[in-house]
Amino acid sequence: MASVFKTRSRGHHPTAVLSLSLSLSPIYSISMGSVFGSTAKSKEEIETALSKVKEIIDSNPVVVFSKTYCGYCKQVKQLLSKLGATYKVVELDEENDGSEMQQALAELTGQGTVPNVFIGEKHIGGCDAVLQKHQRGELVPLLTEAGAIGKQLPSAVSKCTQDR
């Protein structure tokens, strides 16, 4: 372990800056955040979270791994709602093992950010990927194929049905 302390002077109040690097055995991962608050995540915790993530993905036609305060997550959820899709939201910031789940998602998909979207058990990506698929006309067919929305009726047939 190496620590470097530097002192900067701001006006009359010096500010200490801490730079820290840790090296641990391969079964632990640690970040600055975990040094000052949470605990290191073991491989076992991540594997348990990975099993949970896979079970959620396998059990739902559409899954949005999200955080409550994320604007990009809100955009994806609003779009799916507007399209009438049935989807499961997992708010990682409200889950006891949310950080482990996010790390498991990063290992599974290569994407460490939210939203992390799955449709029909396939990884779609984040907000940009979902919006691009929608703009290209590819999102509704994916949602339909996954069973998240019903078959789209032509508007004329739909109107006739409603008038009866």
ZADREN-652979 format. One record per residue: x, y, z of N, C-alpha, C, O in turn; residue in three letters. Coordinates in pm, whole numbers, plus 32768, in hexadecimal, padded with zeros to 4 digits. Layout:
XYZXYZXYZXYZala...
END
This chain:
80557F8B80008000800080008059807B800080BC8081804Amet803780DD7FAD8083815A7FA7802481CD7FC07FB681D17F8Aala8050822A8013800082A1802E8056831B801480CC831D8036ser801C837F7FD8806183FC7FC08008846B7FF47F9484757FCDval803D84BD804B7FF3852F807D803185AE804580AB85BB8044phe7FE086088017800E868A7FE97FBA86F3802F7F4786DA8052lys7FF2876580457FA787D180827FA588478023800D88727FF2thr7F2F887B80097F1E88F27FB77EEA896080117E9C8948806Darg7F1689D67FF77EE78A4780487E7E8A947FFA7E978AC07F8Aser7E0A8AA580367D9F8AF77FFD7D848B6680607D478B5080C9arg7DB18BDC80407D9E8C4A809E7DEC8C2B811D7E658C158118gly7DA88C29818D7DE98C0C820C7DD38B7C823A7E038B5582A4his7D8A8B2E81E87D678AA682127DAA8A4081B87D848A358143his7E0C89F581E97E48898D81957DE5891B817F7D9688FA81D7pro7DEA88DE810A7D93886F80E77DE987F480D07E4687F9807Fthr7DCD878981157E19870D81037DDB86BE80917D6186B28087ala7E2F8688803B7E0186357FCC7E3E85AB7FE07EB7859F7FF3val7DED85467FDC7E1A84BF7FF17E1484737F6E7DAD84727F2Aleu7E8084347F4C7E8583E07ED67EA583547F087F0583447F54ser7E5A82F07EE17E66826D7F1C7E5982017EB37E0082077E5Eleu7EB1819F7EB77EA0812C7E5F7EAE80AF7EB47F0780A47F08ser7E5480507E9D7E527FD47EE87E5F7F5E7E8B7E2B7F5F7E1Cleu7EA67EFA7EBA7EA77E817E6C7E817E0F7EC87EBD7DFB7F32ser7E1C7DC47E9E7DE47D597EEF7DE77CD67EA17E097CD47E2Bleu7DC37C6C7EE37DBB7BEC7E9E7D4F7BF27E337CF47C457E3Dser7D557B9C7DCD7CF67BA57D5E7C647B8C7D837C0C7BAA7D32pro7C487B567DFA7BBB7B3D7E1A7B757BB97E4F7AFC7BB47E68ile7BBC7C277E607B7D7CA27E8E7B917D127E2A7BFA7D1E7DEBtyr7B2D7D657E1E7B3D7DE07DD37B227E517E337ACB7E457E8Aser7B6B7EBD7E257B5A7F2B7E837B6E7FAE7E397BC27FB87DDFile7B2380117E5F7B3080957E237B3B80FA7E947B2B80D87F09ser7B5681777E707B5F81DF7ED77ADF81E67F287AE381FC7FA1met7A6C81D37EE779ED81D77F2F79E6816C7F9979B281848006gly7A1A80F57F7C7A11808B7FDE7A76809D804F7A61806880BCser7AE380E780377B42810480A27B01815B810B7B1C814C8182val7AAB81B780E07A6F8218813C79DD81FC815C799682598183phe79AD8183814E79218171816F78F180E3816278D080A481C7gly78ED80AD80E978B4802980D879227FC080E179977FE080F5ser78FA7F4480D3795A7ED780DD79817EA68052793B7EBF7FF0thr79F37E61804C7A207E287FCD79C17DB87FA479867D767FF9ala79B47DA47F22795A7D3E7EED79AA7CBF7ECD7A0D7CC57E84lys797F7C507F0379C47BD37EE4798E7B9A7E6279217BBD7E35ser79DC7B417E2879AF7AFD7DAE792B7AB47DC778D57AB07D70lys791E7A7C7E3E78A37A327E6078297A8E7E5E77C07A687E2Cglu78377B087E9477C87B697E9377A27B8F7E04772C7B9B7DE3glu78077BA37DB177EE7BC77D2577AC7B537CDC77507B687C8Dile77DA7AD97CF5779E7A637CB4770D7A517CE076B87A2C7C8Eglu76EF7A697D5E76657A637D8F76107ACC7D4A759F7AB17D20thr76477B457D3E75FF7BB27CF975EC7B907C6675837BAE7C2Dala76507B537C2876457B2C7B9A75D57AC77B8775897AD07B26leu75C97A677BE1755B7A057BDA74D47A4B7BE674767A2A7B9Eser74CC7AAB7C41744F7AF77C54742D7B467BD673BA7B457BA9lys74907B897B9D747D7BD87B22744B7B7E7AB173EC7BA07A6Bval748C7B0C7A9F74667AAF7A3373D77A7B7A47738C7A6C79E6lys73B27A607AC5732A7A317AE272C37A9C7ABF725A7A7D7A85glu72E17B197AE072867B887ABF72787B967A2872097BA679F5ile72E77B8F79E172E67B9C794F72977B2A790F72487B4078B2ile72AC7AB1794172697A3B790971D37A387927718879F778DFasp71A77A7E7990711C7A7879BD70C57AEA798A704D7AEC79A5ser70FE7B48794070B37BBE791470D07BDE788371437BD57857asn70697C03783670807C2277A970D87C9D779571257CA47736pro70CD7CFE77EF711F7D7877E8714B7D9B787670FA7D9B78D3val71CC7DB9788472027DE1790572547E6178F272A67E6B7897val723B7EC1794A728B7F3C794E72CF7F4179D6728D7F567A3Cval73537F2E79D773A07F437A5073BC7FD87A5473F5801079F6phe739480187AC1738880A97AC573B880DE7B4B73D880927BA6ser73BC81627B5773CB81A67BD8736482157BDA734B82567B75lys7328822B7C4D72B682867C5972D683147C2E727E835A7BFCthr735083407C41737583CB7C2473AF83DF7B9873D5844F7B76tyr73B683787B4773F6837E7AC4739583B07A58732F83717A3Ecys73B584207A1B7362845979B173598401793672F083F978F7gly73C783BD791373C68363789F736B82EC78B8732682BC785Etyr736B82BC79347313824D795B72818278794E722D822E791Ccys726582F2797B71DB8327797371AE832F78E1713B831078C3lys72078359788671E3836177F871BA82D877C2715582CC777Dgln7208827277E271EB81EB77B1716681B977EB7114818277A2val715181CD786C70D5819F78AB705C81E978736FF381AC785Elys706A826B785A6FFC82B8781E6FDC828677916F67827A776Dgln7044826A7742702D823876BB6FE681B176BE6F85819C7676leu7015815677126FD580D2771A6F4480DF77486EED80987716leu6F2A813777A66EA0814D77D56E4B818777656DD9815C7750ser6E8181E9771D6E39822776AD6E1581C076426DAB81C97603lys6E6D815F762E6E5480F575CA6DF6808975FF6DCE802F75B5leu6DD3809176806D78802E76BB6DBC7FAB76DC6D7A7F4476E6gly6E407FAE76ED6E8A7F3277086E7E7F0B779C6E787F6077F4ala6E7D7E8A77B26E877E5378386F1B7E3F78526F607E007802thr6F4C7E7378C16FDB7E6578DD6FF37E6379736FA47E9779C1tyr70617E267998708B7E1E7A2470F97E847A3871587E8B79EAlys70ED7ED47AA171547F357AC571987F057B4471567EE27BA6val721B7F037B42726A7EE57BBA72BA7F637BD873197F857B92val72917FA97C4372D580237C6D734C7FFB7CC3733E7FDC7D39glu73C27FFC7C8774397FCA7CCA745A80197D4974947FE27DA6leu743780997D4C745380E97DC373F380CB7E36740580FE7EA5asp738E807A7E1D732F80527E8673407FC07EAF72FF7F927F0Dglu73977F777E6A73B07EEB7E8874227EE07EED74857F2A7EE4glu74157E857F4E74817E707FB075037E467F6C756F7E6B7F99asn74F77DFB7F00756E7DCB7EB8757A7E107E2F75AF7DD67DD0asp75497E8B7E2675497ED57DA875D37EEA7D6C75E47EDD7CF3gly76367F0B7DC076BC7F217D8876F87E9E7D55773F7E9D7CF1ser76DB7E307D9A77097DAD7D6B76C37D897CE777017D527C8Cglu76417DA87CDE75F77D8D7C64762E7DE07BEF763A7DAE7B80met76507E5D7C0B76887EB27BA177107E7C7B74772F7E7E7AFCgln77607E4E7BD177E17E147BAD77CC7D927B5F78167D787AFFgln776A7D427B85774C7CC67B3D771D7CE67AAE77437CA27A4Fala76CB7D4F7AA0769E7D7A7A1B77147DA579C477187D89794Dleu77747DE97A0277EB7E1579B878397D9C7986786B7D9C7915ala78447D3579DA78897CBB79AF783C7C73794178787C3F78E3glu77B87C70794D77637C2A78EE775E7C70786677607C2E77FEleu77577CF67867773D7D4077EC77B07D9977BC77B37DC27749thr780D7DB5781578757E1577F478497EA5780878947F0277EDgly77CE7EB8783877967F3D784F77867F5178E6773B7F087927gln77CB7FB4791C77C57FCD79AB7766803C79D2775F80617A47gly771D8074797176C580E5798C763280BB7984761080507953thr75DC811479B7754B810179AB751481717954755081DC794Cval74A4815A7912745680DF7912749E807078C874ED8088786Cpro74827FF878F174B77F8178AF743B7F2E788B73F97EF778E3asn741C7F27780A739A7EF577DB73A87E6E779574037E587745val734C7E1477B673427D91777872B77D80773F72547D9F7782phe72AE7D4E76C4722D7D30768672367CA2765072907C817603ile71D77C4E767971D87BC2764D725A7B7D767072917B327620gly728B7B9776E973067B5D771F73847B8976D473F07B5376EEglu73787BEA767973ED7C1C762F74127CA6766373BB7CFA767Dlys74937CBB767474C27D3E76A174B37DA3763074E67D8D75C2his746E7E10764B74597E7A75E974BF7EE975FC74F67F1D759Bile74D97F0D767975387F77769774F97FDE76F274A47FBF7745gly7526805B76E174F680C877347491811E76EC745280F3768Bgly74818198771D741D81F576E87432820F765373D382087605cys74AD822F762B74C7824D759E74A181DA7543746581EF74DAasp74C48160756B74A680EA7519740F80D5750C73DE80B574A0ala73C680E77579733480D7757772F58142751E729F812374CBval731F81BE752F72E8822B74DD73098218744972B5823473F3leu738181EA742A73A581D1739E734E81637362731F817072F1gln733880F973AD72E2808C737B725580C173627215809C7300lys7224811873BA719F815173A7719B81A9732A713D819F72DBhis71FF81FD73187204825672A2720D8207722071D9823471BAgln724D819372227259813F71AB71E080E6719571D9809D7133arg718080EB71F1710B809571E571248006721070D77FAC71EDgly718E7FEE725C71B27F66728571827F427312717D7ECC7335glu715E7FA67362713C7F8B73EE70B57F4773FE70AA7EE37445leu704E7F7A73BC6FC77F3F73C96FC77EAD739D6F8E7E5973E3val70057E8A732B70097DFB730770527DA5737070287D34738Apro70BC7DD973AB71027D8D741570A77D79748D70A17D0C74C6leu70627DE274B570067DDA75276F927D7B750A6F687D2F7561leu6F607D7F748F6EF27D2674676F207C9574696EDC7C3E749Ethr6F957C7C742D6FCB7BF574286FE47BBD74B56FD27B4674CDglu700E7C13751070287BE9759A6FA77BD675EA6FAA7B9F7658ala6F357C0375B36EB57BF775FA6E9B7C69765B6E447C5F76B1gly6EE77CD6764D6ED67D4776A86E657DA4767C6E2E7DEE76CEala6E437DA275FC6DD07DEB75CA6D857D90756A6DBF7D35752File6D027DA9755B6CB07D5775016CCF7D7474706D127DD6744Fgly6C9E7D20741B6CAD7D35738B6C6D7DB973656C007DD97393lys6CB27E0573136C7E7E8772E76C177E7372786C337E337213gln6BA17EAA728D6B397EA572276B487F1E71CB6B6C7F8A71F8leu6B2C7F0D714B6B297F8370F56AC17FE5712C6A5B7FBA7162pro6ADB8067711E6A8380CB715D69F380C1712D699880D9717Cser69DC809F70AE69538095707A6909802370C06895803470E8ala694A7FB070CF690D7F3F711268F57F6171A4688D7F4071DDval69557FA271E069497FC9726C68D2802672806887801672E0ser68C180877226685280E6723167CC80A17221676E80BE726Alys67C4804571C067487FFB71AA67227FAB722766AD7FA5724Dcys67857F6E7264676E7F1E72DB673A7F74734E66E27F4B7399thr67747FED735A674A804673C766BD807B73B3667780967414gln6692808C7334660E80C57317659D80647335652A808E7340asp65B97FE77342654E7F84735765147F8873DF64BA7F3A73FDarg
END
